[in-house]
Amino acid sequence: MTGTITADWLLTAELAPDTTDVLAPLYAAAAEGRLRLPHCGACELALDLEQRVCDGCDANTVVWRPVEPTGVVHSVTVVHRREPGLVLADGPYPVVDVELASGHRVVLAPVGPGTPAPAIGDPVSIGFRRLGDVTVPGFALPSRPEQHRPSRLESPARPSPEAPS
């Protein structure tokens, strides 16, 4: 999904992040339709977005590298609260914690409106949306045929016990 950048449907432009802070490399890459995240310059361990010291080797050299824009949903919540004048969404929307193939974890809103909440373990790709003058990452679900997923209230089908012989 990299390369696709859509206008923001969720937040007003005044909530755009500062592109001159420590996350500047993230926003610069996003503007080009790419995902770039921090790694330890010494041992290459994936770092949290604003992490400055490596948990693996204690080095304090941060290098921003391109990463594969795919991952798996680690957790999901559906947001129902809206702030008039700030949140543009007209209904609930999912926010997911994604574990990327690179080992990074990022919390993202959908690239576009109407995205259903994925299940934990579902694959997602990373795309981008435009928030004011800033491009920010978001998640997208892969295209696939509709399939029935049992709800928590449904019992999975169980084979019937065989009749005694």
VEXRO-499363 format. One record per residue (C-alpha): residue in one letter; x, y, z. Coordinates in steps of 0.02 Angstrom, whole numbers. Example, Ala and Ser with C-alpha at 12.3 -4.5 7.8 and 13.67 -1.06 7.14 Angstrom:
<sites>
<site kemar="A" east="615" north="-225" up="390"/>
<site kemar="S" east="684" north="-53" up="357"/>
</sites>
This chain:
<sites>
<site kemar="M" east="0" north="0" up="0"/>
<site kemar="T" east="149" north="118" up="5"/>
<site kemar="G" east="137" north="262" up="-115"/>
<site kemar="T" east="-49" north="293" up="-88"/>
<site kemar="I" east="-83" north="452" up="9"/>
<site kemar="T" east="-261" north="506" up="46"/>
<site kemar="A" east="-329" north="667" up="122"/>
<site kemar="D" east="-370" north="648" up="305"/>
<site kemar="W" east="-545" north="595" up="351"/>
<site kemar="L" east="-516" north="582" up="538"/>
<site kemar="L" east="-436" north="739" up="612"/>
<site kemar="T" east="-432" north="924" up="574"/>
<site kemar="A" east="-272" north="999" up="503"/>
<site kemar="E" east="-234" north="1092" up="666"/>
<site kemar="L" east="-192" north="923" up="745"/>
<site kemar="A" east="-51" north="889" up="622"/>
<site kemar="P" east="111" north="839" up="710"/>
<site kemar="D" east="268" north="945" up="717"/>
<site kemar="T" east="381" north="884" up="576"/>
<site kemar="T" east="539" north="961" up="650"/>
<site kemar="D" east="550" north="856" up="808"/>
<site kemar="V" east="633" north="686" up="835"/>
<site kemar="L" east="506" north="603" up="719"/>
<site kemar="A" east="556" north="710" up="569"/>
<site kemar="P" east="630" north="559" up="475"/>
<site kemar="L" east="463" north="467" up="492"/>
<site kemar="Y" east="365" north="612" up="417"/>
<site kemar="A" east="493" north="645" up="279"/>
<site kemar="A" east="484" north="463" up="222"/>
<site kemar="A" east="294" north="461" up="238"/>
<site kemar="A" east="284" north="612" up="122"/>
<site kemar="E" east="372" north="502" up="-8"/>
<site kemar="G" east="252" north="357" up="25"/>
<site kemar="R" east="381" north="256" up="120"/>
<site kemar="L" east="392" north="192" up="299"/>
<site kemar="R" east="556" north="227" up="389"/>
<site kemar="L" east="580" north="184" up="573"/>
<site kemar="P" east="721" north="195" up="701"/>
<site kemar="H" east="849" north="58" up="731"/>
<site kemar="C" east="1000" north="48" up="844"/>
<site kemar="G" east="1152" north="104" up="745"/>
<site kemar="A" east="1262" north="-23" up="836"/>
<site kemar="C" east="1160" north="-185" up="844"/>
<site kemar="E" east="1015" north="-143" up="724"/>
<site kemar="L" east="880" north="-183" up="852"/>
<site kemar="A" east="710" north="-104" up="813"/>
<site kemar="L" east="683" north="47" up="927"/>
<site kemar="D" east="524" north="132" up="985"/>
<site kemar="L" east="485" north="293" up="891"/>
<site kemar="E" east="562" north="413" up="1017"/>
<site kemar="Q" east="686" north="292" up="1097"/>
<site kemar="R" east="862" north="361" up="1111"/>
<site kemar="V" east="956" north="220" up="1199"/>
<site kemar="C" east="954" north="38" up="1140"/>
<site kemar="D" east="882" north="-91" up="1260"/>
<site kemar="G" east="994" north="-224" up="1183"/>
<site kemar="C" east="1167" north="-145" up="1189"/>
<site kemar="D" east="1147" north="25" up="1275"/>
<site kemar="A" east="1211" north="118" up="1121"/>
<site kemar="N" east="1139" north="290" up="1091"/>
<site kemar="T" east="1156" north="296" up="901"/>
<site kemar="V" east="989" north="298" up="810"/>
<site kemar="V" east="978" north="260" up="624"/>
<site kemar="W" east="816" north="277" up="527"/>
<site kemar="R" east="794" north="139" up="397"/>
<site kemar="P" east="657" north="90" up="275"/>
<site kemar="V" east="551" north="-55" up="338"/>
<site kemar="E" east="427" north="-172" up="256"/>
<site kemar="P" east="254" north="-91" up="268"/>
<site kemar="T" east="165" north="-247" up="330"/>
<site kemar="G" east="121" north="-318" up="498"/>
<site kemar="V" east="-2" north="-409" up="608"/>
<site kemar="V" east="-131" north="-336" up="726"/>
<site kemar="H" east="-74" north="-356" up="906"/>
<site kemar="S" east="-223" north="-268" up="986"/>
<site kemar="V" east="-372" north="-167" up="928"/>
<site kemar="T" east="-497" north="-46" up="1002"/>
<site kemar="V" east="-645" north="44" up="927"/>
<site kemar="V" east="-656" north="229" up="968"/>
<site kemar="H" east="-832" north="297" up="993"/>
<site kemar="R" east="-790" north="467" up="1067"/>
<site kemar="R" east="-779" north="614" up="951"/>
<site kemar="E" east="-721" north="790" up="988"/>
<site kemar="P" east="-825" north="916" up="889"/>
<site kemar="G" east="-713" north="1030" up="789"/>
<site kemar="L" east="-562" north="914" up="801"/>
<site kemar="V" east="-620" north="739" up="752"/>
<site kemar="L" east="-703" north="733" up="582"/>
<site kemar="A" east="-761" north="551" up="587"/>
<site kemar="D" east="-949" north="533" up="593"/>
<site kemar="G" east="-949" north="362" up="677"/>
<site kemar="P" east="-841" north="240" up="775"/>
<site kemar="Y" east="-672" north="193" up="701"/>
<site kemar="P" east="-538" north="64" up="745"/>
<site kemar="V" east="-365" north="101" up="812"/>
<site kemar="V" east="-240" north="-42" up="805"/>
<site kemar="D" east="-73" north="-86" up="882"/>
<site kemar="V" east="23" north="-167" up="739"/>
<site kemar="E" east="178" north="-274" up="755"/>
<site kemar="L" east="274" north="-243" up="596"/>
<site kemar="A" east="381" north="-372" up="507"/>
<site kemar="S" east="533" north="-266" up="563"/>
<site kemar="G" east="492" north="-295" up="747"/>
<site kemar="H" east="427" north="-118" up="776"/>
<site kemar="R" east="258" north="-88" up="858"/>
<site kemar="V" east="153" north="60" up="800"/>
<site kemar="V" east="-21" north="120" up="846"/>
<site kemar="L" east="-119" north="175" up="694"/>
<site kemar="A" east="-290" north="233" up="636"/>
<site kemar="P" east="-357" north="177" up="467"/>
<site kemar="V" east="-299" north="258" up="306"/>
<site kemar="G" east="-480" north="286" up="254"/>
<site kemar="P" east="-654" north="296" up="331"/>
<site kemar="G" east="-768" north="147" up="348"/>
<site kemar="T" east="-628" north="24" up="384"/>
<site kemar="P" east="-696" north="-117" up="492"/>
<site kemar="A" east="-604" north="-167" up="651"/>
<site kemar="P" east="-483" north="-308" up="612"/>
<site kemar="A" east="-460" north="-456" up="727"/>
<site kemar="I" east="-303" north="-487" up="829"/>
<site kemar="G" east="-183" north="-581" up="716"/>
<site kemar="D" east="-253" north="-510" up="554"/>
<site kemar="P" east="-124" north="-449" up="427"/>
<site kemar="V" east="-122" north="-264" up="384"/>
<site kemar="S" east="-23" north="-153" up="268"/>
<site kemar="I" east="36" north="23" up="302"/>
<site kemar="G" east="-25" north="165" up="193"/>
<site kemar="F" east="-30" north="352" up="220"/>
<site kemar="R" east="-153" north="493" up="246"/>
<site kemar="R" east="-128" north="679" up="234"/>
<site kemar="L" east="-160" north="776" up="394"/>
<site kemar="G" east="-147" north="960" up="347"/>
<site kemar="D" east="26" north="978" up="270"/>
<site kemar="V" east="93" north="819" up="352"/>
<site kemar="T" east="85" north="641" up="288"/>
<site kemar="V" east="57" north="513" up="426"/>
<site kemar="P" east="52" north="323" up="421"/>
<site kemar="G" east="-109" north="226" up="441"/>
<site kemar="F" east="-164" north="46" up="421"/>
<site kemar="A" east="-262" north="-39" up="282"/>
<site kemar="L" east="-338" north="-211" up="273"/>
<site kemar="P" east="-287" north="-323" up="129"/>
<site kemar="S" east="-415" north="-353" up="-7"/>
<site kemar="R" east="-490" north="-527" up="9"/>
<site kemar="P" east="-655" north="-613" up="-17"/>
<site kemar="E" east="-782" north="-598" up="123"/>
<site kemar="Q" east="-773" north="-742" up="244"/>
<site kemar="H" east="-876" north="-780" up="396"/>
<site kemar="R" east="-782" north="-763" up="559"/>
<site kemar="P" east="-876" north="-831" up="712"/>
<site kemar="S" east="-913" north="-699" up="842"/>
<site kemar="R" east="-870" north="-728" up="1023"/>
<site kemar="L" east="-1051" north="-774" up="1052"/>
<site kemar="E" east="-1052" north="-911" up="921"/>
<site kemar="S" east="-983" north="-1081" up="965"/>
<site kemar="P" east="-866" north="-1158" up="839"/>
<site kemar="A" east="-938" north="-1309" up="751"/>
<site kemar="R" east="-898" north="-1469" up="842"/>
<site kemar="P" east="-906" north="-1642" up="770"/>
<site kemar="S" east="-1050" north="-1741" up="839"/>
<site kemar="P" east="-1000" north="-1886" up="949"/>
<site kemar="E" east="-1007" north="-2053" up="865"/>
<site kemar="A" east="-1146" north="-2169" up="916"/>
<site kemar="P" east="-1087" north="-2313" up="1024"/>
<site kemar="S" east="-1071" north="-2475" up="926"/>
</sites>
